[in-house]
């Protein structure tokens, strides 16, 4: 069905992974999480990579993951929240598929995000999360081919994302 990858971009807590898994299941397609792939390749947790090697290394490893996607069958790909902040990552995604921004209001993200599970947000205050959101939202909007409003809950988000991808392909 798909002729190219579908990349999901957006803020941590926006729903990229949960909606991406559901979309992949609905369409019978592979699902890939770039954060998970980086950890798998490094044999380390995300927290260990951040603490021992730094965020810049993590971002570089994400670029490597995107490069390796060129040879696999079209998949649903959930990207790390900071992945689109690097131009080379955006170019790789644009060359290999379509980019959908999973847009969720910051107040909803703050209401249920687990900061202790996000290495780059560990110890962050709600104000820090808002600052990060404000720094990144422009990147998400600029690179996206389409935007999905994920403010109406998981079921509605999953249904709308599935409908959008079916229309596109």
BELLINCOR-V488441 format. One record per residue. N is the residue number from 1. RES is the residue in three letters. SS is DSSP state (H for helix, E for strand, C for the rest). D_CENTER is the distance of its C-alpha to the mean C-alpha in Angstrom with 1 decimal. Layout:
# BELLINCOR-V488441
n=N res=RES ss=SS d_center=D_CENTER
n=N res=RES ss=SS d_center=D_CENTER
This chain:
# BELLINCOR-V488441
n=1 res=UNK ss=C d_center=21.8
n=2 res=UNK ss=C d_center=18.7
n=3 res=UNK ss=C d_center=19.9
n=4 res=UNK ss=C d_center=16.6
n=5 res=UNK ss=E d_center=13.0
n=6 res=UNK ss=E d_center=10.6
n=7 res=UNK ss=E d_center=7.2
n=8 res=UNK ss=E d_center=4.9
n=9 res=UNK ss=E d_center=4.0
n=10 res=UNK ss=C d_center=5.6
n=11 res=UNK ss=C d_center=7.4
n=12 res=UNK ss=C d_center=7.6
n=13 res=UNK ss=C d_center=9.7
n=14 res=UNK ss=C d_center=8.6
n=15 res=UNK ss=C d_center=8.4
n=16 res=UNK ss=H d_center=5.2
n=17 res=UNK ss=H d_center=6.8
n=18 res=UNK ss=H d_center=10.3
n=19 res=UNK ss=H d_center=10.3
n=20 res=UNK ss=H d_center=8.8
n=21 res=UNK ss=H d_center=11.6
n=22 res=UNK ss=H d_center=14.0
n=23 res=UNK ss=H d_center=13.5
n=24 res=UNK ss=H d_center=14.1
n=25 res=UNK ss=H d_center=17.0
n=26 res=UNK ss=H d_center=18.4
n=27 res=UNK ss=H d_center=18.5
n=28 res=UNK ss=C d_center=19.5
n=29 res=UNK ss=C d_center=16.8
n=30 res=UNK ss=C d_center=15.1
n=31 res=UNK ss=E d_center=11.7
n=32 res=UNK ss=E d_center=9.9
n=33 res=UNK ss=E d_center=7.4
n=34 res=UNK ss=H d_center=7.5
n=35 res=UNK ss=H d_center=8.4
n=36 res=UNK ss=H d_center=11.0
n=37 res=UNK ss=H d_center=12.2
n=38 res=UNK ss=H d_center=13.0
n=39 res=UNK ss=H d_center=14.8
n=40 res=UNK ss=H d_center=16.6
n=41 res=UNK ss=H d_center=17.8
n=42 res=UNK ss=H d_center=19.0
n=43 res=UNK ss=C d_center=20.5
n=44 res=UNK ss=C d_center=19.4
n=45 res=UNK ss=C d_center=17.3
n=46 res=UNK ss=H d_center=14.5
n=47 res=UNK ss=H d_center=17.3
n=48 res=UNK ss=H d_center=19.8
n=49 res=UNK ss=H d_center=18.0
n=50 res=UNK ss=H d_center=17.5
n=51 res=UNK ss=H d_center=21.1
n=52 res=UNK ss=H d_center=22.7
n=53 res=UNK ss=H d_center=21.1
n=54 res=UNK ss=C d_center=19.1
n=55 res=UNK ss=H d_center=15.9
n=56 res=UNK ss=H d_center=17.1
n=57 res=UNK ss=H d_center=17.5
n=58 res=UNK ss=H d_center=14.1
n=59 res=UNK ss=H d_center=12.7
n=60 res=UNK ss=H d_center=15.4
n=61 res=UNK ss=H d_center=14.6
n=62 res=UNK ss=H d_center=11.1
n=63 res=UNK ss=H d_center=13.2
n=64 res=UNK ss=H d_center=15.4
n=65 res=UNK ss=H d_center=12.9
n=66 res=UNK ss=H d_center=12.0
n=67 res=UNK ss=H d_center=15.8
n=68 res=UNK ss=H d_center=16.6
n=69 res=UNK ss=H d_center=14.7
n=70 res=UNK ss=H d_center=17.5
n=71 res=UNK ss=H d_center=20.0
n=72 res=UNK ss=C d_center=18.4
n=73 res=UNK ss=C d_center=18.6
n=74 res=UNK ss=C d_center=16.1
n=75 res=UNK ss=C d_center=13.2
n=76 res=UNK ss=E d_center=10.2
n=77 res=UNK ss=E d_center=7.2
n=78 res=UNK ss=E d_center=3.9
n=79 res=UNK ss=C d_center=2.8
n=80 res=UNK ss=C d_center=4.4
n=81 res=UNK ss=C d_center=5.5
n=82 res=UNK ss=C d_center=8.3
n=83 res=UNK ss=H d_center=7.6
n=84 res=UNK ss=H d_center=8.8
n=85 res=UNK ss=H d_center=11.7
n=86 res=UNK ss=C d_center=13.4
n=87 res=UNK ss=H d_center=15.3
n=88 res=UNK ss=H d_center=15.6
n=89 res=UNK ss=H d_center=11.9
n=90 res=UNK ss=H d_center=12.0
n=91 res=UNK ss=H d_center=15.3
n=92 res=UNK ss=H d_center=14.2
n=93 res=UNK ss=H d_center=11.6
n=94 res=UNK ss=H d_center=14.3
n=95 res=UNK ss=H d_center=16.8
n=96 res=UNK ss=H d_center=15.2
n=97 res=UNK ss=E d_center=13.9
n=98 res=UNK ss=E d_center=12.8
n=99 res=UNK ss=E d_center=9.9
n=100 res=UNK ss=E d_center=9.3
n=101 res=UNK ss=E d_center=8.5
n=102 res=UNK ss=E d_center=8.2
n=103 res=UNK ss=E d_center=11.0
n=104 res=UNK ss=C d_center=12.5
n=105 res=UNK ss=C d_center=15.6
n=106 res=UNK ss=H d_center=15.7
n=107 res=UNK ss=H d_center=18.7
n=108 res=UNK ss=H d_center=17.0
n=109 res=UNK ss=H d_center=14.1
n=110 res=UNK ss=H d_center=17.1
n=111 res=UNK ss=H d_center=19.1
n=112 res=UNK ss=H d_center=17.1
n=113 res=UNK ss=C d_center=14.6
n=114 res=UNK ss=C d_center=16.0
n=115 res=UNK ss=H d_center=16.4
n=116 res=UNK ss=H d_center=18.2
n=117 res=UNK ss=H d_center=15.3
n=118 res=UNK ss=C d_center=13.1
n=119 res=UNK ss=H d_center=15.1
n=120 res=UNK ss=H d_center=14.4
n=121 res=UNK ss=H d_center=15.5
n=122 res=UNK ss=C d_center=18.3
n=123 res=UNK ss=C d_center=21.5
n=124 res=UNK ss=C d_center=19.8
n=125 res=UNK ss=C d_center=21.7
n=126 res=UNK ss=H d_center=20.4
n=127 res=UNK ss=H d_center=21.5
n=128 res=UNK ss=H d_center=19.4
n=129 res=UNK ss=H d_center=16.2
n=130 res=UNK ss=H d_center=17.6
n=131 res=UNK ss=H d_center=18.3
n=132 res=UNK ss=H d_center=14.9
n=133 res=UNK ss=H d_center=13.6
n=134 res=UNK ss=H d_center=16.4
n=135 res=UNK ss=H d_center=15.8
n=136 res=UNK ss=H d_center=12.2
n=137 res=UNK ss=H d_center=12.7
n=138 res=UNK ss=H d_center=14.7
n=139 res=UNK ss=H d_center=12.3
n=140 res=UNK ss=H d_center=9.8
n=141 res=UNK ss=H d_center=13.1
n=142 res=UNK ss=H d_center=14.7
n=143 res=UNK ss=H d_center=12.4
n=144 res=UNK ss=C d_center=11.7
n=145 res=UNK ss=C d_center=14.2
n=146 res=UNK ss=E d_center=13.9
n=147 res=UNK ss=E d_center=12.9
n=148 res=UNK ss=E d_center=12.9
n=149 res=UNK ss=E d_center=14.7
n=150 res=UNK ss=C d_center=13.5
n=151 res=UNK ss=C d_center=16.5
n=152 res=UNK ss=C d_center=18.8
n=153 res=UNK ss=C d_center=17.6
n=154 res=UNK ss=H d_center=15.8
n=155 res=UNK ss=H d_center=18.5
n=156 res=UNK ss=H d_center=18.6
n=157 res=UNK ss=H d_center=14.9
n=158 res=UNK ss=H d_center=14.9
n=159 res=UNK ss=H d_center=18.1
n=160 res=UNK ss=H d_center=17.1
n=161 res=UNK ss=H d_center=14.0
n=162 res=UNK ss=H d_center=16.3
n=163 res=UNK ss=H d_center=19.0
n=164 res=UNK ss=H d_center=17.1
n=165 res=UNK ss=H d_center=16.1
n=166 res=UNK ss=H d_center=19.7
n=167 res=UNK ss=H d_center=21.1
n=168 res=UNK ss=H d_center=19.2
n=169 res=UNK ss=C d_center=20.4
